[in-house]
């Protein structure tokens, strides 16, 4: 479950939503939900986690770049596991890692494979810190350094930010033609931008945002599944349940047995 939340310094606040720790007091099999954001997950407890995605199961690396996923995903987590997680805004992950963001989609990538010696030195410094707050400071310094040395085109980042915001604000429907007309860019160019900087297509990004809205309503609102479906822009209840199951492997009515605060 979510334990502590830390917010980024001013220089990172446009790119990092927050840092948070996830602590487990018992062995757990957790159902994970797509957040619509790239995440950087650091195991600060040396307890193994196994990620189950589709037909594959892998031991999660200590420094994990967790990309978008669009297939049911679970995690087998050992008692005592503590993870320090950075959640980036959807458009921002490309600023901190050299890869095209789509390289991380439906994958758990070891930061050592991307940055090698630099990542090992960073992890050593972070683990030497006696308190969580000091670990967060080391993490912040690492991210600030990556941001300042990034060669990514800031104009493109700002454009993708605007496109993401437009998709979220339009809410209940997705129209690539309207998005292209409003932005003045071609549909093909927008698709390319999203794969490079977000990691998934604009339509998939919309679907994940819609799923998360439905997830919040299922958890908190006293609404029927039919009303939730229409509130979130699904064609009908069957369409809602089908997409919900495609991300989670369960139906909305089965959710209460699997709730985790991601």
KOLSE-432998 format. One line per 5 residues: number of its first residue (from 0); their letters; for each residue x, y, z of C-alpha. Coordinates in pm, whole numbers, plus 50000, padded with zeros to 5 digits. Layout:
N
NUM> a> X/Y/Z; ...
//
This chain:
262
0> xxxxx> 50000/50000/50000; 50104/50363/49964; 50293/50478/50272; 50462/50818/50236; 50436/51073/49957
5> xxxxx> 50702/51333/49875; 50663/51613/49625; 50941/51728/49390; 51141/52048/49409; 51046/52338/49184
10> xxxxx> 51283/52247/48901; 51125/51902/48871; 50764/51984/48952; 50661/52017/48588; 50792/51670/48510
15> xxxxx> 50757/51461/48828; 50415/51415/48987; 50549/51281/49316; 50761/51017/49488; 50604/50758/49712
20> xxxxx> 50692/50449/49908; 50510/50119/49887; 50560/49900/50196; 50440/49541/50245; 50398/49373/50582
25> xxxxx> 50319/49030/50438; 50374/48823/50126; 50130/48960/49869; 50004/48896/49518; 49887/49234/49393
30> xxxxx> 49688/49327/49089; 49838/49637/48926; 49650/49901/48732; 49793/50103/48441; 49862/50455/48563
35> xxxxx> 49912/50626/48227; 50258/50735/48344; 50613/50607/48325; 50751/50512/48667; 51096/50461/48812
40> xxxxx> 51086/50202/49091; 51374/50151/49336; 51382/49852/49569; 51533/49983/49893; 51479/49662/50091
45> xxxxx> 51650/49385/49888; 51333/49177/49883; 51249/49014/49552; 50939/49109/49355; 50819/48897/49064
50> xxxxx> 50619/49068/48792; 50358/48854/48612; 50252/49001/48280; 50076/48792/48019; 50250/48454/48006
55> xxxxx> 50579/48590/48138; 50713/48618/48491; 51035/48804/48573; 51225/48905/48885; 51195/49283/48904
60> xxxxx> 51535/49461/48892; 51640/49674/49190; 51629/49981/48965; 51329/49935/48740; 51200/50160/48466
65> xxxxx> 50836/50053/48452; 50673/50147/48125; 50310/50160/48025; 50127/49832/48010; 49801/49733/47847
70> xxxxx> 49774/49369/47954; 49679/49230/48297; 49974/49258/48535; 50033/49124/48885; 50324/49140/49126
75> xxxxx> 50432/48876/49378; 50586/49080/49659; 50780/48950/49959; 50710/49053/50315; 50931/49349/50412
80> xxxxx> 50956/49485/50059; 50992/49865/50040; 50989/50039/49705; 51060/50407/49638; 50869/50508/49325
85> xxxxx> 50893/50814/49102; 50582/50883/48896; 50648/51111/48600; 50391/51310/48410; 50291/51124/48091
90> xxxxx> 50498/51343/47859; 50810/51372/48077; 50978/51031/48094; 51182/51091/47780; 51371/51371/47955
95> xxxxx> 51530/51134/48205; 51611/50823/48002; 51793/50802/47668; 51563/50543/47512; 51252/50605/47308
100> xxxxx> 50978/50569/47569; 50796/50300/47368; 51099/50075/47439; 50963/50044/47795; 50600/49963/47705
105> xxxxx> 50485/49635/47863; 50837/49585/47998; 51031/49614/48321; 51372/49751/48221; 51680/49741/48444
110> xxxxx> 51834/50089/48470; 52175/49918/48474; 52111/49814/48114; 52054/50179/48020; 52307/50376/48225
115> xxxxx> 52544/50103/48347; 52813/50244/48582; 52621/50565/48647; 52320/50372/48777; 52535/50155/49004
120> xxxxx> 52700/50458/49162; 52361/50624/49207; 52212/50316/49374; 52510/50283/49606; 52482/50648/49714
125> xxxxx> 52108/50614/49770; 52138/50296/49977; 52410/50452/50194; 52161/50712/50321; 52023/50628/50667
130> xxxxx> 51678/50784/50625; 51407/50780/50362; 51414/51158/50336; 51787/51150/50257; 51728/50880/49997
135> xxxxx> 51471/51104/49829; 51727/51386/49821; 51975/51160/49640; 51700/51057/49398; 51612/51423/49337
140> xxxxx> 51976/51512/49269; 52002/51225/49022; 51689/51332/48835; 51792/51699/48829; 52126/51599/48681
145> xxxxx> 51950/51390/48412; 51712/51678/48337; 51988/51938/48303; 52193/51713/48076; 51897/51604/47864
150> xxxxx> 51924/51674/47495; 51557/51616/47427; 51379/51886/47233; 51195/52096/47491; 50959/52235/47228
155> xxxxx> 50844/51884/47143; 50803/51803/47513; 50581/52111/47552; 50380/52009/47246; 50326/51657/47380
160> xxxxx> 50226/51807/47717; 49964/52019/47541; 49837/51720/47342; 49809/51507/47657; 49620/51785/47834
165> xxxxx> 49387/51824/47537; 49306/51452/47538; 49237/51458/47912; 49022/51771/47892; 48811/51639/47605
170> xxxxx> 48716/51363/47842; 48465/51118/47712; 48567/51071/47349; 48879/51052/47139; 48903/51206/46795
175> xxxxx> 49247/51208/46632; 49120/51426/46349; 49003/51691/46594; 49332/51669/46784; 49525/51721/46460
180> xxxxx> 49306/52013/46355; 49335/52184/46694; 49712/52141/46713; 49792/52212/46349; 49995/51891/46314
185> xxxxx> 49925/51581/46108; 49778/51267/46260; 50089/51074/46160; 50318/51325/46335; 50107/51313/46651
190> xxxxx> 50122/50933/46652; 50502/50949/46621; 50532/51204/46902; 50331/50986/47137; 50535/50674/47067
195> xxxxx> 50860/50865/47119; 50765/51070/47424; 50470/50895/47591; 50531/50536/47487; 50184/50449/47362
200> xxxxx> 49954/50578/47090; 49728/50878/47162; 49425/50649/47143; 49577/50411/47399; 49663/50707/47619
205> xxxxx> 49300/50821/47606; 49178/50469/47688; 49404/50447/47995; 49284/50788/48119; 48924/50677/48072
210> xxxxx> 48995/50350/48252; 49142/50539/48550; 48837/50763/48568; 48614/50455/48574; 48839/50296/48837
215> xxxxx> 48795/50598/49067; 48416/50586/49023; 48396/50212/49087; 48596/50258/49406; 48427/50566/49544
220> xxxxx> 48090/50636/49386; 47758/50472/49455; 47681/50430/49086; 47569/50139/48874; 47812/49998/48619
225> xxxxx> 47583/50124/48344; 47594/50480/48476; 47972/50462/48519; 48004/50336/48162; 47809/50632/48024
230> xxxxx> 47978/50880/48258; 48318/50773/48121; 48216/50767/47756; 48190/50394/47693; 47932/50278/47439
235> xxxxx> 47754/50066/47699; 47816/49853/48007; 47948/49561/47801; 48208/49786/47636; 48313/49917/47979
240> xxxxx> 48349/49569/48130; 48539/49439/47829; 48797/49719/47840; 48826/49703/48219; 48899/49331/48196
245> xxxxx> 49154/49384/47917; 49365/49595/48156; 49311/49404/48479; 49193/49051/48402; 48890/49104/48628
250> xxxxx> 48551/49271/48598; 48461/49593/48784; 48234/49397/49019; 48533/49185/49127; 48741/49489/49212
255> xxxxx> 48688/49505/49588; 48891/49190/49644; 49190/49335/49458; 49209/49700/49562; 49557/49847/49595
260> xx> 49632/50217/49615; 49844/50288/49310
//
